[in-house]
């Protein structure tokens, strides 16, 4: 039962031994029509409001370094990419790529590694100072360095696991509820349908929240090396 339950996350479309399910990560581009870039419309205005809000928030977190202020587009692109894939995974028969560590680690690990390399190469003294909080007793300094080092190392993993776990949990719950529909008496089916609608609404909110969380945490991690 457990293997069948988790099999909903397995890539299943294969041609010439190549899984094509990962191409679903690009389906979000189809939701951006050509006219979106040319003719201002309500969707264009709506996305501009969101992007401007995110740009101002990320710019505030990144500080006064003009180099990092130009990187807000990277985090906005990450937010949009994860958001599209989270939402697409809620539709039937569409592969949920963000429920796999392969994709989430591919997003978080290169960013974290580039931040660490930039910080240790260009701001070495700042990185050492950041490992020991101000006012730490001398006897606790070695332990604080160890704790901060471990905390920095596991950051890409926590980003990836947070996104993946939230996507898996919601999809598993919806799968379990939908699988019990045939066992419900007809008089209680309306209750199950209402629960499914509420759960789908909750998953839609989770899709937005997790997209924002991974983008904002990546921005905070990059601001620490500034």
Secondary structure as GFF3:
##gff-version 3
##sequence-region A 1 226
A	DSSP	alpha_helix	2	6	.	.	.	ID=ss1
A	DSSP	three_ten_helix	7	9	.	.	.	ID=ss2
A	DSSP	beta_strand	14	15	.	.	.	ID=ss3
A	DSSP	beta_strand	18	19	.	.	.	ID=ss4
A	DSSP	three_ten_helix	21	31	.	.	.	ID=ss5
A	DSSP	alpha_helix	35	38	.	.	.	ID=ss6
A	DSSP	alpha_helix	42	62	.	.	.	ID=ss7
A	DSSP	alpha_helix	66	69	.	.	.	ID=ss8
A	DSSP	alpha_helix	72	88	.	.	.	ID=ss9
A	DSSP	three_ten_helix	97	99	.	.	.	ID=ss10
A	DSSP	alpha_helix	101	122	.	.	.	ID=ss11
A	DSSP	alpha_helix	124	130	.	.	.	ID=ss12
A	DSSP	three_ten_helix	138	140	.	.	.	ID=ss13
A	DSSP	alpha_helix	141	153	.	.	.	ID=ss14
A	DSSP	alpha_helix	155	179	.	.	.	ID=ss15
A	DSSP	three_ten_helix	181	183	.	.	.	ID=ss16
A	DSSP	three_ten_helix	186	188	.	.	.	ID=ss17
A	DSSP	alpha_helix	189	223	.	.	.	ID=ss18
###
